[in-house]
Amino acid sequence: MLCSGTSAYSVEQECKADMASQTQHIRTMHESIRQRPETQRKAHAIALLLVLVFLGELVFTVHRQSLTWDEGDHIYAGYESWRAGDFGINPEHPPLLKELATLPLLAMHLTAPQRTSPVFSKNEAYFNGRSLIYNNGGLEAANRIIFRARMMAAIFSIALATVVYLAALELFGSTAALFSLALVVFEPNLIAHGAYVTTDMAVTFGIFSTVYALYRFRVRPSLARLVTVGAAAGIALALKHSAVLLLPITLGLLVVDLIRPRATEQRMQVLRIYAAAVAAAVVIGLPILWATYRFRFSAHPDGGMQPGLGAYMSTLHGLEPSVYALLARWHILPESYLYGMVDIRVQSVAGQSFPTFLFGQVHAHGVPYYFPAAFVIKSTLGFMLLLLVAAYAVVCRRLAGWQRLSFLAVPPLVYLLIAINTGLNIGARHILPMYPFLAVLIGGAAVSLWRVRRAWIFVTLLLLGWHVVSATRSAPNYLAYSNELFGGPANTHKYLTDSNTDWGQQLISVRKYLDQHDIHDCWFGYFVQPSIDYHAYGIPCRPLPTANSMWTDQQVDVPASISGTVLVSAATLTGYEFGSSILSPFQPFMNVRPVDTIDDGVFVYRGTFNTSLSSAFGYFTRATRALAANQPEAALHAAEQAVAINPDLMQGQVILGDTLAALHRDRESAVAYNKALVIAQRMEPSAKADWISTLHTKLSALHL
């Protein structure tokens, strides 16, 4: 490996030749910045222009997109927290982003649906959000509601871009700051999520701002900077629960800080600085968090959550339940916030068995390499090559400064390591906080290399240009972005799904496509239906059953054969939510070439199709509901219908076996389970192992 692609020197030779000049380079850089205020004025003007470009990208993108999966319940929860002081509707996310986004909606005097049950229900929140948005004046009014909320949510994205610029300016100077800002402004994943009423970009701002504030306090401790650390931490915690990862990030920074050779007294000084920062996060940050809940412990204005916290965390083990119980007993944190933390942990535990789709394969559970793979697929090649350039600059000491490098490298590394150990693999949006740190690091590295060899100016600007062009070519469909190695947005669905490609955003384009082709009779298997009802956009298609329609207890009946135009969204086509493609009723479409594609995520088919799996699936859901209602005879009738229509629907054989077992017809039940075992042999390895184990357990419980 060479320190320079244009030199014959080894890494060691070039590094040694350069080490002596690094400190002087840094001093010269900061002195030049102080001596030339006109340079900074020009830089600020360019930065303002870039931020306005970022805002323009966000407006251009979301103005053309329908409501995405999570936005409806966030808007409803935010509106109800203003209107009724209710923080229990969507406890898995703190209220700050949701309240800010819905602030302009208060003047619209919307009619909000009421909770029908005191029991916490995510489905009810989704459906009430749908009602709030689409039942207050029709589609035009709904579009106004969505757009206003999104523009308020975009404030955090604009703030993030601003703080990235200021951080890079302080760390590396105005040129590096503009380079870093350009990386952020044209980062497709940040643009894609930058104006959604979701918490991913908001917490990215919160985490980066807090770490930057901590850095400033570390290098020059003062009361004002300490207060800033506490305030930033409080805002971050009020944006998303994943901001609690600031604690392991801070611990990682402390460890890196302490491993440097220094005297004992200096080590104690470092410990005192970090201890003061953590104390500020508690003393200042917690009151800010409590303020977003109106300083009230109870989640609902009329009482606490149901089921209670103790019952809700029954699936957790070890010390966790005791810690949450203690925090609740002493009212250290609001009930809704604690409930949300528990919900995330419950999801994470369940996520170990939550399905994943990666590189064209369905996995029955999370895989540890999901997020590194998602980063490689969905980051531009220009960005990743610049990251390699930055690594080179650090290794060869072209970029010096232990303190600032650790504050840029440790947070994304810690965040990624923790993400790898979660089982909920549903989108690159969960690692967005990595990008601003890496952007600042890259900007500093690029400019440091310019000072060493002018050829680096051409190389780094070329890569930056590639980053910009690659991102803008995908506009406005940034959500489905993948880089050229993976075929671009049109092919992302082959490698990733869910919020990486298909999250409910295409309905405006689907309606336009149907109008342009004069299609009025069609079928639609849509990933988000019925949480978002595509009929609200004037789409006339009849629904096909999906995993979401099953989870939301929606009965969808389909004939065994259909003809005409059929639309299937990318996530639905993979069948990943079922944990195996063998369980998907959309198997007949998996090997059929679509005649058209809408927004890189909705596939159009025309012809006559065998939909017996979908038809049988409808009877399976009917049987499941009847058995749950303790109506085994009705369940048996529906289950028999399911396997009669298509015996290859494995769920049909399983529910038939379960129903027969409930009726104590064990021999017949065993026949159904054994048929399911035969089908399970065709599954992907992880699902196959899980289902074979489950079916053997069912068989062993029978009295044969």
ABEGO torsion letter per residue (X at the ends): XBABAABABBAAAAAAAAAAAAAAAAAAAAAAAAABAAAAAAAAAAAAAAAAAAAAAAAAAAAABBBBAAAAAAAAAAAAAAAAGBAAABAABBAAAAAAAAAAAAAAGBBBBBBABABBBAAAAAAAAAAAAAABGEAAAAAAAAAAAAAAAAAAAAAAAAAAAAAAAAAAEAAAAAAAAAAAAABAAAAAAAABBBAAAAAAAAAAAAAAAAAAAAABBBAAAAAAAAAAAAAAAAABAAAAAAAAAAAAAAAAAAABBBBAAAAAAAAAAAAAAAAAAAAAAAAAAAAAAGGBABABAAEBBOBBAAAAAAABBEAAAAAAAAAAAAGABBAAAAAAAAAAAAAAAAAAABBBBBGGBBBABBBAAAAAAAAAAABBAAAAAAAAAAAAAAAAGABBGAAAAAAAAAAAAAAAAAAAABABBAEAAAAAAAAAAAAAAAAAAAAAAAAABAAAAAAAAAAAAAAAAAAAAAOABAAABBBAAAGEAAAAAAABBEAAABAGAAAAAAAAAAAAAGBABBBBBBAAOAABBAAAAGBABBBBBBAAAAAAGBBBBBBABBBEBBBBBAAAAAGAAAGBAAABAAAAAAABBBABBBGGABBBBBEBBBAAAAAAAAAAAAAAAAAAAGBAAAAAAAAAAAAAABAABAAAAAAAAAAAAAAGBAAAAAAAAAAAAAAAAABBAAAAAAAAAAAAAAAAABBX
